[in-house]
Amino acid sequence: MTSATLTSAPGSDGTADRLGRTWQNASDAETLRLSLRELRLISERLLQAQGLALGAVPAVRDLVLHAQAAGLPALQFLSEGLSAADRAESGRVEIAAEAPGALVVDCLGQSALVVAPALLDLLQAEPGGRVTLWAGRVEHIGLAAVLEHQGTDRGVVLTVAPAPSSAAPAAGLPSVPDGLAGDGVLLVMERRAPELPDDAELLRLLPLVGSLPAARAARTGVETSAALWWSLFEDSARALSTESVTSLKHAGATAVDENGVIEPDLTDDVDFAGGTAKKEQEQR
């Protein structure tokens, strides 16, 4: 049973508790407030089930969490499924042109959430107090806004602006190659101190969870449609092993039959010494 099946007790505020369990909003049964733990778990399963390279899953999973916590439709994106380009490239991007403090990147037709970790790495790796990056051939452009929330705990300010390529020269970028001159995303990173909230608890949580939206969600949960969530939950099961004699062995090498019952004749006698002795006494 998933924690999201729990319903809130009378007087509950419908938030996730300290054990990470999610409580149904009693005032509106059509929505759920999800804990970060639940959201992270199911997002990871979905990305695996949809064919993202396993090495790329953790970073994209975390950005799904940050995006949903920030009010972006990340779960809706997962419900539509990764594209063929997402599965084939799994976040790989190509630098098409570069200049001091400026980059033009080909996202190879992938979705913004999938390439966002690579774009963030490129911004941080480039020297200088201000770095500008044009990301071309990127889908689901609106989800790139999640990157604006990734600078706070890194001590930088990130701005994201979906814009036509005509804005590129004004941003100090090199010439944008043909094929990348359509709609894209303009990213600007400034190495200066970001504005921080006065809330001491949010400041404590920020380095632990990685963004201010996630820090707030650690206390209040993330609200989403119940129908959408259960659909994603059921779909995420495709990432799990099917039940079989092998899967029922759990983490050890214990042999079991098709019903999960331990095969006594194939198990270490020490584990069943007590049971064996009792049977011998009964037979006597």
Rosetta blueprint (number, residue, H / E / L):
1 M L
2 T L
3 S H
4 A H
5 T H
6 L L
7 T E
8 S L
9 A L
10 P L
11 G L
12 S L
13 D L
14 G L
15 T L
16 A L
17 D L
18 R L
19 L L
20 G L
21 R L
22 T L
23 W E
24 Q E
25 N L
26 A L
27 S L
28 D L
29 A L
30 E L
31 T E
32 L E
33 R E
34 L E
35 S L
36 L H
37 R H
38 E H
39 L H
40 R H
41 L H
42 I H
43 S H
44 E H
45 R H
46 L H
47 L H
48 Q H
49 A H
50 Q L
51 G L
52 L L
53 A L
54 L H
55 G H
56 A H
57 V H
58 P H
59 A H
60 V H
61 R H
62 D H
63 L H
64 V H
65 L H
66 H H
67 A H
68 Q H
69 A H
70 A L
71 G L
72 L L
73 P L
74 A H
75 L H
76 Q H
77 F H
78 L H
79 S H
80 E H
81 G L
82 L L
83 S L
84 A H
85 A H
86 D H
87 R H
88 A H
89 E H
90 S L
91 G L
92 R L
93 V L
94 E E
95 I E
96 A E
97 A E
98 E E
99 A E
100 P L
101 G L
102 A E
103 L E
104 V E
105 V E
106 D E
107 C E
108 L E
109 G E
110 Q E
111 S E
112 A H
113 L H
114 V H
115 V H
116 A H
117 P H
118 A H
119 L H
120 L H
121 D H
122 L H
123 L H
124 Q H
125 A H
126 E L
127 P L
128 G L
129 G L
130 R E
131 V E
132 T E
133 L E
134 W E
135 A E
136 G E
137 R E
138 V E
139 E E
140 H L
141 I H
142 G H
143 L H
144 A H
145 A H
146 V H
147 L H
148 E H
149 H H
150 Q L
151 G L
152 T H
153 D H
154 R H
155 G L
156 V L
157 V E
158 L E
159 T E
160 V E
161 A E
162 P E
163 A E
164 P L
165 S H
166 S H
167 A H
168 A L
169 P H
170 A H
171 A H
172 G L
173 L L
174 P L
175 S L
176 V L
177 P L
178 D L
179 G L
180 L L
181 A L
182 G L
183 D L
184 G E
185 V E
186 L E
187 L E
188 V E
189 M E
190 E E
191 R L
192 R L
193 A L
194 P L
195 E L
196 L L
197 P L
198 D L
199 D L
200 A H
201 E H
202 L H
203 L H
204 R H
205 L H
206 L H
207 P H
208 L H
209 V H
210 G L
211 S L
212 L H
213 P H
214 A H
215 A H
216 R H
217 A H
218 A H
219 R H
220 T H
221 G L
222 V E
223 E E
224 T E
225 S E
226 A H
227 A H
228 L H
229 W H
230 W H
231 S H
232 L H
233 F H
234 E H
235 D H
236 S H
237 A H
238 R H
239 A H
240 L L
241 S L
242 T L
243 E L
244 S L
245 V L
246 T L
247 S H
248 L H
249 K H
250 H L
251 A L
252 G L
253 A L
254 T L
255 A L
256 V E
257 D L
258 E L
259 N L
260 G L
261 V L
262 I E
263 E L
264 P H
265 D H
266 L H
267 T L
268 D L
269 D H
270 V H
271 D H
272 F H
273 A H
274 G H
275 G H
276 T H
277 A H
278 K H
279 K H
280 E H
281 Q H
282 E H
283 Q H
284 R L
